[in-house]
């Protein structure tokens, strides 16, 4: 684990006790989770074996387990994993979810090496590394023939974020544009660096062993979740934006200019 990862682990361990409570009432986060889960469900066969990267408090791991899948959840934050394990135990899912503290840059050290039917990473965990090619190079040996990789990541441009220019938030509006050497973030007072990886970069790094099946934008028309209470303040507009995004999510330019993008790739047989 490198120095930046140590900071990330410490930051999210410090936040782990309040993480779920902080975001549980956010309607846009609920929309994002639904979108991601619907997409995964559309591609993934029943009773699949999933390797989840940056699993956090286990919201997705538990959901997948309840759908009948087997999940090996990994994270570098010991605090997040403790919350995950407690959540799994409280739901009686110990036979469906296992957990391991492991960096996605060191997947060769995994105790459970698979192979898996899906490698899944949600909500920009992979944006916390500047060594993305090192991460992606490990995927081939971990995925079954015809298995999938589904990644939810932040691109180098977000329409809503850039629009913050008109609120005078110049630094936020352009932080992704000037992110070649990474952008400083801070969680619970602990600083670390994030990188914004383009969809084409990910697809190119995996092209020898995986084919790109689908790219979707997430929160390209719907505002990002840090626009708190937007759905409650503007319910009619929010419904319109959701409907529009659901229609346009896989079309240019909307699939490239959201707060996130979702990539679906399948291993070449």
C-alpha positions as CSV (number, residue, x, y, z in Angstrom):
1,X,0.0,0.0,0.0
2,X,1.5,3.3,-1.1
3,X,1.4,6.6,0.9
4,X,-1.7,7.9,-0.9
5,X,-3.5,4.7,-0.2
6,X,-2.6,4.9,3.4
7,X,-4.2,8.3,3.6
8,X,-7.3,7.1,1.8
9,X,-7.6,4.1,4.2
10,X,-7.2,6.3,7.2
11,X,-9.7,8.9,5.9
12,X,-12.5,6.4,5.2
13,X,-11.8,4.4,8.4
14,X,-12.4,7.6,10.3
15,X,-15.6,8.2,8.3
16,X,-16.9,4.6,8.5
17,X,-19.0,5.0,11.6
18,X,-21.2,7.7,10.1
19,X,-20.9,6.9,6.4
20,X,-24.2,5.1,5.9
21,X,-26.2,7.5,8.0
22,X,-24.7,10.5,6.2
23,X,-25.9,9.4,2.8
24,X,-28.9,7.2,3.5
25,X,-31.4,10.0,3.0
26,X,-30.0,11.4,-0.2
27,X,-32.5,10.8,-3.0
28,X,-29.8,11.2,-5.7
29,X,-27.6,8.6,-4.2
30,X,-30.6,6.2,-4.1
31,X,-31.1,7.0,-7.8
32,X,-27.4,6.3,-8.6
33,X,-27.5,2.9,-6.7
34,X,-30.6,1.9,-8.6
35,X,-29.1,2.8,-11.9
36,X,-25.9,0.8,-11.2
37,X,-27.7,-2.2,-9.8
38,X,-30.2,-2.3,-12.7
39,X,-27.3,-2.3,-15.2
40,X,-25.4,-5.1,-13.4
41,X,-28.5,-7.2,-13.1
42,X,-29.1,-6.8,-16.9
43,X,-25.6,-8.3,-17.7
44,X,-24.8,-10.7,-14.8
45,X,-26.0,-14.3,-14.8
46,X,-27.7,-15.7,-11.7
47,X,-25.7,-17.1,-8.9
48,X,-22.5,-15.4,-10.0
49,X,-19.2,-15.0,-8.1
50,X,-18.3,-11.4,-7.7
51,X,-15.0,-9.7,-6.7
52,X,-15.9,-6.2,-5.4
53,X,-13.2,-3.6,-5.2
54,X,-13.5,-0.6,-2.7
55,X,-16.6,-2.3,-1.2
56,X,-16.9,0.3,1.6
57,X,-19.6,-0.5,4.2
58,X,-21.0,-3.3,2.1
59,X,-24.2,-1.7,0.8
60,X,-23.6,-3.3,-2.7
61,X,-22.1,-6.5,-1.3
62,X,-25.1,-7.2,0.8
63,X,-27.5,-6.3,-2.0
64,X,-25.8,-8.7,-4.4
65,X,-25.8,-11.5,-1.8
66,X,-29.5,-11.0,-1.3
67,X,-30.0,-11.5,-5.0
68,X,-28.2,-14.9,-4.8
69,X,-24.7,-14.0,-5.8
70,X,-21.5,-14.9,-3.9
71,X,-19.4,-11.8,-3.1
72,X,-15.8,-11.4,-2.0
73,X,-15.6,-7.8,-0.8
74,X,-12.3,-6.0,-0.7
75,X,-11.3,-2.5,0.6
76,X,-8.2,-0.9,2.1
77,X,-10.1,0.7,4.9
78,X,-10.3,-1.5,8.0
79,X,-13.0,0.7,9.5
80,X,-15.2,0.2,6.4
81,X,-14.7,-3.5,6.5
82,X,-15.7,-3.8,10.1
83,X,-19.0,-2.1,9.3
84,X,-19.4,-4.4,6.4
85,X,-18.8,-7.5,8.5
86,X,-21.3,-6.4,11.1
87,X,-23.8,-5.7,8.4
88,X,-23.3,-9.1,6.8
89,X,-23.6,-10.9,10.2
90,X,-26.8,-9.0,11.1
91,X,-28.4,-10.2,7.9
92,X,-27.2,-13.8,8.2
93,X,-25.2,-13.6,5.0
94,X,-21.9,-15.0,6.2
95,X,-22.2,-17.9,3.7
96,X,-22.6,-15.4,0.8
97,X,-20.2,-12.6,1.6
98,X,-16.5,-12.8,2.5
99,X,-14.3,-9.8,3.1
100,X,-10.6,-9.1,2.8
101,X,-8.4,-6.0,3.4
102,X,-6.6,-5.6,0.1
103,X,-5.5,-2.7,-2.1
104,X,-6.7,-2.9,-5.7
105,X,-3.1,-2.3,-6.7
106,X,-2.1,-5.5,-5.0
107,X,-4.7,-8.0,-6.2
108,X,-2.0,-10.6,-6.7
109,X,-2.0,-11.0,-2.9
110,X,-5.7,-11.9,-2.6
111,X,-6.4,-14.9,-0.5
112,X,-9.4,-15.7,-2.7
113,X,-8.1,-15.5,-6.2
114,X,-11.3,-16.6,-8.0
115,X,-11.7,-16.8,-10.9
116,X,-14.8,-14.5,-10.7
117,X,-17.7,-13.9,-13.0
118,X,-17.6,-10.2,-12.3
119,X,-15.1,-7.6,-11.1
120,X,-17.1,-4.7,-9.8
121,X,-16.0,-1.3,-8.5
122,X,-18.6,1.3,-7.7
123,X,-18.7,5.1,-7.1
124,X,-15.1,6.1,-8.1
125,X,-13.0,4.0,-5.8
126,X,-10.6,3.5,-8.6
127,X,-10.2,7.3,-8.9
128,X,-8.1,7.1,-5.7
129,X,-5.2,5.6,-7.6
130,X,-2.7,7.1,-10.1
131,X,-1.6,3.6,-11.0
132,X,-4.8,2.6,-12.8
133,X,-2.9,0.5,-15.5
134,X,-1.3,-1.5,-12.6
135,X,-4.8,-2.2,-11.3
136,X,-6.3,-3.2,-14.7
137,X,-3.4,-5.4,-15.6
138,X,-4.5,-7.8,-12.9
139,X,-8.0,-8.3,-14.1
140,X,-7.4,-11.0,-16.8
141,X,-6.3,-13.8,-14.5
142,X,-9.1,-13.0,-12.0
143,X,-12.0,-13.2,-14.4
144,X,-13.7,-16.4,-15.8
145,X,-13.9,-16.8,-19.6
146,X,-16.8,-14.6,-20.8
147,X,-16.9,-13.0,-17.4
148,X,-17.5,-9.2,-16.9
149,X,-15.8,-6.1,-15.5
150,X,-18.2,-3.3,-14.5
151,X,-16.6,-0.1,-13.3
152,X,-18.2,3.2,-12.1
153,X,-15.7,6.0,-12.3
154,X,-15.4,9.7,-12.6
155,X,-14.3,11.2,-15.9
156,X,-12.2,14.3,-16.6
157,X,-15.2,16.5,-17.3
158,X,-18.6,16.8,-15.6
159,X,-21.2,19.2,-17.0
160,X,-22.8,20.0,-13.7
161,X,-19.5,20.6,-12.0
162,X,-18.3,22.9,-14.7
163,X,-21.5,24.9,-14.4
164,X,-20.5,25.8,-10.9
165,X,-18.4,28.4,-12.7
166,X,-21.5,30.6,-12.7
167,X,-21.7,30.4,-9.0
168,X,-18.2,31.7,-8.7
169,X,-16.7,28.3,-7.7
170,X,-13.8,28.4,-10.1
171,X,-11.6,25.9,-8.4
172,X,-14.3,23.3,-8.3
173,X,-15.6,24.0,-11.8
174,X,-12.2,23.3,-13.4
175,X,-10.6,20.8,-11.0
176,X,-11.1,17.9,-13.3
177,X,-9.8,19.7,-16.3
178,X,-6.4,20.4,-14.7
179,X,-6.1,17.0,-13.0
180,X,-3.2,15.4,-14.9
181,X,-1.1,15.1,-11.7
182,X,-4.1,14.4,-9.5
183,X,-6.4,16.6,-7.4
184,X,-6.3,17.0,-3.7
185,X,-9.3,15.8,-1.8
186,X,-10.0,15.7,1.9
187,X,-12.2,13.4,4.0
188,X,-12.6,13.7,7.7
189,X,-9.6,16.2,7.7
190,X,-7.3,13.8,6.0
191,X,-5.9,14.8,2.6
192,X,-5.3,12.5,-0.3
193,X,-5.0,12.6,-4.1
194,X,-7.6,11.6,-6.7
195,X,-7.2,11.1,-10.5
196,X,-9.8,11.4,-13.2
197,X,-9.5,8.6,-15.7
198,X,-11.1,8.8,-19.1
199,X,-13.3,5.9,-20.4
200,X,-11.1,5.6,-23.4
201,X,-8.0,5.1,-21.2
202,X,-9.7,2.2,-19.3
203,X,-11.0,0.5,-22.5
204,X,-7.6,0.8,-24.2
205,X,-5.8,-0.7,-21.1
206,X,-8.1,-3.7,-21.2
207,X,-8.6,-4.1,-24.9
208,X,-6.3,-7.1,-25.4
209,X,-8.4,-9.3,-23.1
210,X,-11.7,-7.6,-22.8
211,X,-14.2,-6.1,-25.2
212,X,-16.2,-3.0,-24.4
213,X,-19.9,-3.7,-24.4
214,X,-21.5,-0.6,-23.0
215,X,-20.7,2.9,-21.7
216,X,-23.3,5.0,-19.8
217,X,-23.2,8.4,-18.2
218,X,-24.4,8.7,-14.6
219,X,-25.6,12.1,-13.2
220,X,-25.0,13.8,-16.6
221,X,-28.5,15.4,-16.6
222,X,-29.5,14.5,-13.0
223,X,-27.4,16.6,-10.7
224,X,-24.6,15.1,-8.6
225,X,-25.5,14.0,-5.1
226,X,-23.8,17.0,-3.5
227,X,-26.6,19.1,-4.9
228,X,-28.4,18.1,-1.7
229,X,-32.2,18.3,-1.5
230,X,-32.5,19.1,-5.2
231,X,-35.2,16.4,-5.7
232,X,-37.2,17.8,-2.8
233,X,-36.9,21.4,-3.8
234,X,-37.6,20.8,-7.5
235,X,-39.6,17.6,-7.8
236,X,-41.0,18.1,-11.2
237,X,-37.7,19.2,-12.7
238,X,-36.0,16.2,-11.0
239,X,-38.5,13.8,-12.5
240,X,-37.9,15.3,-16.0
241,X,-34.1,15.1,-15.6
242,X,-34.3,11.4,-14.5
243,X,-36.6,10.5,-17.4
244,X,-34.3,12.4,-19.9
245,X,-31.1,10.8,-18.5
246,X,-32.7,7.3,-18.6
247,X,-33.3,7.8,-22.3
248,X,-30.0,9.5,-23.2
249,X,-27.5,7.8,-20.8
250,X,-25.8,5.7,-23.5
251,X,-25.8,8.4,-26.2
252,X,-23.1,11.0,-27.0
253,X,-22.2,13.3,-25.4
254,X,-24.2,12.4,-22.3
255,X,-22.3,9.1,-21.6
256,X,-19.1,11.1,-21.3
257,X,-20.0,14.2,-19.3
258,X,-21.7,12.9,-16.2
259,X,-20.4,13.0,-12.6
260,X,-19.6,9.3,-13.3
261,X,-19.5,6.9,-16.2
262,X,-20.2,3.2,-16.1
263,X,-18.2,0.8,-18.3
264,X,-19.3,-2.8,-19.0
265,X,-16.6,-5.0,-20.5
266,X,-16.6,-8.8,-21.2
267,X,-13.6,-11.1,-21.3
268,X,-12.8,-12.4,-24.7
269,X,-13.3,-16.2,-25.0
